[in-house]
């Protein structure tokens, strides 16, 4: 059976108090609406349709890299039924099932949607809706069922009677329709309600049979309408992610102080110390110990690496290297194996060979270092001339003394030694000692004249 997915993403989300459309707010490495598409990935839908409205161009731009996405406009937000009416031209002659999801409900599990679809198809339902029994149903539409979970009525919260408000089974806003039957009733919806909107629930009320399926964990259907709910969703997501990785063999010393994006990959026997934060397309190899107090984003860390109190972005570190404390790696830096990047060292677009050390108080920008290079404390690559950036190249086994400045563009050959305090402005051939500093002058018996009396 073919599956189509329609995602409602036209609203502004005024309670977010943001110029960013609600569905684009980030949550654990993805936007809210991207989480929705993650939840249907296993279903292999033939149609993936996003209904856009407020700041529709921003939503289109944000989702342009997702495969096979189609967009339709809902220029006036006249309700959920009106939104789904907009997809009808894209589903002409479609005979499969249509899954309707909300772009601000990011916590649905793939297993839940697969179970919803299986239930729908196994019973030959015209529609199957996801429901939940929640402690406080205020604000949600109520679903009235018989003993076989056949839906008798769906009533929006604002339209409920006092008796109906006591019903704790709520409509999660997730629907699976046999599309040919839905298409017959969609054009005939009426806006006879307080909001004068076209409710998709009215279409459900016109179909038969309609079945409800309760979700096991009601947290899955929680929507995001304001920043507090966004934060609550993040906490739920983090709990899931951290439980998953601990069951997969990762040690989290203090889970409550650690945050991990869903896009991060961790190998068994990784140890995450307190106050560690992993973001984006980051991967950590087996045996590595990250933290405490470290932030890593879009970086690849190999096996048996140590990172302490450091920030690493857009960089790669090979096996058995030591980073920190208080190091900063950025700008697509690449660190070889068995390297040491120590206290208060900053690297930007730097490539280091194997067994190379920069142990303290240095800046290496736009630099290429060979194997077994030793960078003395206070070494700086002066890579910017005020207009352009320039590269520094340091050959294998070369050493810089303390407080050296290498003014790029400059190249040091292999086995070069730079004397402490040197400012190197010209290339240095291999197997050389370079001294580039003023000769020390001593004047015996010299002292300042005493100040004149006032």
C-alpha positions in Angstrom: 0.0 0.0 0.0 1.4 3.4 -1.0 1.8 6.0 1.8 1.6 9.8 1.5 2.6 12.1 4.3 1.2 15.6 4.8 2.8 17.9 7.4 1.0 20.9 8.7 3.6 23.7 9.0 1.7 26.9 8.0 1.3 28.5 11.4 3.4 31.3 12.9 3.4 30.2 16.4 2.8 33.5 18.0 3.4 32.2 21.5 7.0 31.5 20.6 7.4 35.3 20.3 9.9 34.9 17.4 10.4 35.9 13.8 11.3 32.3 13.1 8.4 30.1 12.1 7.6 27.7 15.0 8.4 24.6 13.0 12.0 25.7 12.4 12.9 26.2 16.0 15.9 23.8 16.8 15.6 20.9 19.1 18.5 18.6 19.7 20.2 18.9 16.4 17.1 19.2 14.1 14.3 21.6 13.6 10.8 20.6 14.9 9.6 19.8 11.4 12.7 17.8 10.6 12.0 15.6 13.6 8.6 14.9 12.1 10.2 13.6 8.9 12.6 11.5 10.9 9.6 9.8 12.4 8.3 8.7 9.0 11.6 7.7 7.4 11.0 3.9 7.8 7.6 4.2 6.1 9.2 5.1 2.7 6.3 7.5 1.7 5.8 8.1 -2.0 4.6 11.7 -1.3 6.1 14.0 1.3 4.1 17.2 1.4 4.6 20.3 3.6 1.7 22.8 3.9 3.4 26.2 4.4 2.0 29.6 5.2 3.7 32.1 7.5 7.3 32.7 6.3 6.8 29.9 3.8 10.0 30.7 1.9 12.0 30.2 5.1 10.5 26.8 5.6 11.1 25.9 2.0 14.8 27.0 2.3 15.3 25.1 5.5 13.9 21.8 4.0 15.4 22.1 0.6 18.0 19.4 1.2 15.4 16.8 2.3 14.7 14.4 -0.7 11.4 14.5 -2.6 9.7 17.2 -0.5 6.7 19.0 -2.1 5.2 22.2 -0.8 1.8 23.7 -1.0 0.7 27.1 0.3 -2.0 27.8 2.8 -2.0 31.6 2.5 -4.9 32.0 4.9 -4.8 29.7 7.9 -8.4 28.6 8.1 -8.0 25.4 10.1 -6.6 21.9 9.8 -9.2 20.7 7.3 -8.5 23.7 5.1 -4.8 22.9 5.2 -5.3 19.3 4.1 -7.6 20.5 1.3 -4.6 22.2 -0.2 -2.8 18.8 -0.8 -5.6 17.5 -3.0 -4.2 18.6 -6.3 -0.9 16.8 -5.5 -2.8 13.6 -4.7 -5.0 13.3 -7.7 -5.6 9.6 -8.5 -3.8 8.6 -5.3 -5.3 5.4 -3.9 -3.1 4.8 -0.9 -3.1 6.0 2.7 -2.5 9.5 3.8 -0.7 10.2 7.1 -1.3 13.7 8.5 1.1 15.1 11.0 1.7 18.4 12.8 5.0 20.1 12.2 5.3 21.1 15.9 5.0 17.6 17.4 8.6 16.4 17.3 8.7 13.5 19.8 6.7 10.8 17.9 8.6 7.5 17.7 8.9 5.7 14.4 7.5 2.6 16.1 4.4 4.4 17.0 3.6 5.6 13.5 4.3 2.1 12.1 1.9 0.7 14.7 -0.7 3.3 13.7 -0.4 2.4 10.0 -0.5 -1.4 10.7 -3.6 -1.0 12.8 -5.2 1.2 10.1 -4.5 -1.3 7.3 -5.3 -4.5 9.4 -8.8 -3.3 10.2 -9.5 -1.7 6.8 -10.4 1.6 8.5 -11.4 4.7 6.6 -9.4 6.6 9.2 -7.3 5.8 12.2 -6.3 8.4 14.7 -3.6 8.5 17.3 -5.0 9.2 20.8 -3.6 9.4 24.3 -4.9 9.1 27.8 -3.3 12.1 29.6 -3.6 13.3 33.2 -4.6 16.9 32.2 -6.5 17.0 28.8 -7.3 20.7 28.9 -6.7 22.3 25.6 -6.9 19.1 23.5 -9.8 17.8 21.4 -11.6 14.9 23.0 -12.2 11.5 21.3 -15.3 9.6 22.3 -15.1 5.8 21.5 -17.1 2.7 22.1 -15.6 -0.4 23.7 -13.8 -1.5 20.5 -12.0 1.8 20.1 -14.3 2.8 17.3 -14.6 6.6 17.2 -18.1 8.0 17.7 -17.2 11.7 17.9 -14.3 14.1 18.0 -14.9 17.4 19.7 -12.5 20.3 19.9 -11.7 21.5 23.4 -13.3 24.9 22.9 -16.5 23.2 21.7 -16.7 20.5 24.4 -19.6 20.3 26.9 -18.8 20.0 30.6 -19.4 16.2 30.5 -17.1 15.8 27.4 -14.3 17.7 29.1 -14.1 14.9 31.7 -13.0 12.5 29.0 -9.2 12.0 29.3 -8.7 10.5 25.8 -7.4 13.3 23.6 -6.8 13.7 20.0 -3.1 13.8 19.2 -3.6 15.4 15.9 -2.1 12.5 14.0 -4.3 10.9 11.4 -4.1 8.0 9.0 -6.7 8.1 6.2 -7.6 5.9 3.3 -7.2 8.7 1.0 -10.0 8.0 -1.6 -12.6 8.1 1.2 -11.1 11.3 2.7 -11.1 12.9 -0.7 -14.8 12.5 -1.0 -15.6 14.4 2.2 -12.9 17.0 2.3 -14.5 19.4 -0.2 -17.7 19.5 1.8 -16.3 20.7 5.2 -18.1 23.6 6.8 -16.8 26.2 9.3 -19.7 26.0 11.7 -17.8 26.5 14.9 -16.6 29.3 17.2 -13.4 29.9 15.2 -15.1 29.7 11.8 -12.4 27.3 10.7 -12.5 24.0 8.7 -11.7 21.2 11.1 -10.1 18.0 9.9 -11.9 16.3 12.7 -15.2 17.1 10.9 -13.9 15.0 8.1 -13.2 12.2 10.5 -16.7 12.4 11.9 -18.0 11.9 8.3 -16.0 8.7 7.7 -16.7 5.1 8.8 -15.2 3.1 10.4 -12.8 5.3 12.3 -10.6 3.7 15.0 -8.5 5.2 17.8 -5.2 3.9 18.8 -3.8 5.0 22.2 -0.1 5.8 22.3 1.8 4.0 25.1 3.8 7.1 26.1 1.7 10.2 26.0 4.8 12.4 26.0 5.2 11.4 22.3 2.3 13.5 21.3 3.2 16.7 23.2 3.3 19.7 20.9 5.5 22.8 21.1 3.7 26.1 21.3 6.0 28.2 23.5 9.5 28.3 24.8 8.6 26.4 28.0 7.2 23.5 25.9 10.2 23.6 23.7 12.4 23.2 26.8 10.2 20.4 28.1 10.5 18.6 24.7 14.3 19.0 24.9 14.4 17.3 28.3 12.3 14.4 27.0 14.5 14.0 24.0 17.7 14.2 26.0 16.5 11.5 28.3 15.8 9.2 25.4 19.2 9.9 23.7 21.2 9.4 26.9 19.3 6.2 27.8 20.0 4.9 24.3 23.8 5.5 24.5 24.2 4.2 28.0 22.5 0.9 26.9 24.9 0.9 23.9 28.0 0.9 26.1 28.7 4.6 26.7 29.5 5.8 30.2 27.9 9.1 31.2 29.4 10.1 34.5 26.7 12.7 35.3 23.9 12.4 32.7 21.9 15.4 34.0 24.8 17.8 33.2 25.5 16.3 29.7 23.7 17.2 26.5 23.9 15.2 23.2 22.4 15.9 19.9 20.5 13.1 18.2 22.9 13.4 15.2 25.9 12.5 17.3 27.5 9.0 17.0 29.3 7.4 20.0 31.3 4.1 20.1 31.2 1.7 23.0 33.5 2.5 25.9 33.4 6.2 25.3 33.4 8.1 28.6 31.6 11.4 28.9 32.5 13.5 31.9 30.2 16.1 33.5 29.4 19.3 31.7 30.1 17.8 28.3 28.1 18.9 25.3 28.1 17.2 21.9 26.5 18.9 18.9 25.8 18.4 15.2 27.6 15.7 13.1 30.0 14.7 15.8 31.4 11.2 16.3 33.5 9.9 19.1 35.7 6.7 18.9 35.9 3.9 21.3 37.9 4.5 24.5 37.9 8.3 24.2 37.3 10.3 27.3 35.5 13.6 26.7 35.3 16.3 29.4 34.8 17.5 31.9 33.6 20.8 30.7 34.0 20.3 26.9 32.0 21.4 23.9 32.4 19.5 20.6 30.5 20.4 17.4 30.6 18.8 13.9 33.9 17.1 14.7 35.3 13.6 14.4 37.2 12.3 17.4 39.0 8.9 16.9 39.6 6.2 19.5 41.5 6.7 22.8 41.5 10.5 22.6 41.3 12.7 25.7 39.6 16.1 25.6 39.4 18.1 28.8 37.9 21.6 29.4 38.1 22.3 25.6 36.1 23.6 22.7 36.3 21.8 19.3 34.3 22.7 16.2 34.5 21.5 12.6 37.7 19.6 13.2 39.2 16.1 13.2 41.4 14.4 15.8 43.2 11.1 15.2 43.7 8.3 17.7 45.4 8.6 21.1 45.8 12.4 21.0 45.4 14.6 24.1 43.5 17.9 23.9 43.4 20.4 26.7 42.8 21.6 29.3 41.5 24.9 27.8 42.4 24.3 24.2 40.3 25.7 21.3 40.3 23.9 17.9 38.2 25.3 15.0 38.0 26.0 11.3 38.6 22.5 10.0 41.7 21.7 11.9 43.1 18.2 11.6 45.2 16.7 14.3 47.3 13.5 13.8 47.7 10.6 16.1 49.5 10.8 19.5 49.5 14.6 19.4 49.4 16.9 22.4 47.4 20.2 22.3 47.7 21.7 25.7 46.8 24.6 27.9 45.5 27.7 26.1 46.4 26.6 22.6 44.2 27.7 19.7 44.2 26.1 16.3 42.4 27.5 13.3 42.6 25.7 9.9 45.7 23.9 11.1 46.9 20.5 10.1 49.2 18.6 12.5 51.1 15.4 11.7 51.6 12.5 14.1 53.3 12.9 17.4 53.3 16.7 17.2 53.0 18.8 20.3 51.8 22.3 21.1 51.7 22.1 24.9 50.8 25.6 26.0 50.0 29.2 25.2 50.2 29.2 21.4 48.2 30.2 18.3 48.5 28.2 15.1 46.4 29.6 12.4 46.4 28.6 8.7 49.4 26.3 9.4 50.6 22.9 8.3 52.9 21.1 10.7 54.6 17.8 10.0 55.3 14.8 12.2 57.1 15.1 15.6 57.1 18.9 15.6 57.4 20.6 18.9 55.9 24.0 19.4 57.4 26.0 22.3 55.2 28.0 24.7 54.0 31.3 23.2 54.6 30.5 19.6 52.4 32.4 17.2 51.8 32.1 13.5 51.1 35.6 12.3 48.7 34.6 9.5 47.0 37.9 8.7 48.6 40.9 7.0 45.5 43.1 7.3 44.1 42.1 4.0 44.6 38.4 3.4 45.4 35.2 5.4 48.6 33.4 4.7 49.9 29.9 5.5 52.8 28.7 7.6 54.5 25.4 6.9 56.7 23.6 9.4 58.6 20.5 8.4 59.0 17.2 10.3 60.8 17.2 13.6 61.2 21.0 13.7 61.1 22.9 17.0 60.2 26.5 17.9 61.5 28.1 21.0 59.4 30.0 23.5 57.8 33.3 22.3 58.5 32.7 18.6 56.5 34.5 15.9 56.3 33.0 12.4 55.2 35.7 10.0 53.3 34.1 7.2 53.7 33.2 4.4 56.7 31.3 5.6 58.1 27.8 5.4 60.4 26.0 7.8 62.1 22.9 6.5 62.6 19.6 8.3 64.7 19.5 11.5 64.7 23.3 11.9 65.2 24.9 15.3 63.8 28.3 16.0 65.6 30.2 18.8 63.5 31.5 21.6 62.1 35.0 21.1 62.6 34.9 17.3 60.5 36.7 14.7 60.9 34.7 11.5 59.9 36.5 8.3 61.8 34.4 5.7 61.9 30.7 4.7 64.4 28.6 6.6 66.1 25.6 4.9 66.1 22.1 6.5 68.5 21.3 9.3 69.1 24.9 10.3 69.0 27.0 13.4 67.3 30.3 12.9 67.9 33.2 15.3 65.8 36.3 14.5 66.0 38.7 17.4 68.1 41.7 18.3 71.4 41.0 20.0 71.4 41.5 23.7 73.3 44.7 24.8 74.5 45.2 28.4 75.8 48.6 29.6 77.6 48.2 32.9 77.1 50.9 35.6 74.2 52.4 33.8 71.2 53.7 35.9 68.5 56.2 35.6 69.2 59.8 36.7 67.4 60.8 39.9 64.4 63.0 39.3 64.9 66.7 39.8 63.6 68.3 43.0 60.3 70.1 42.6 
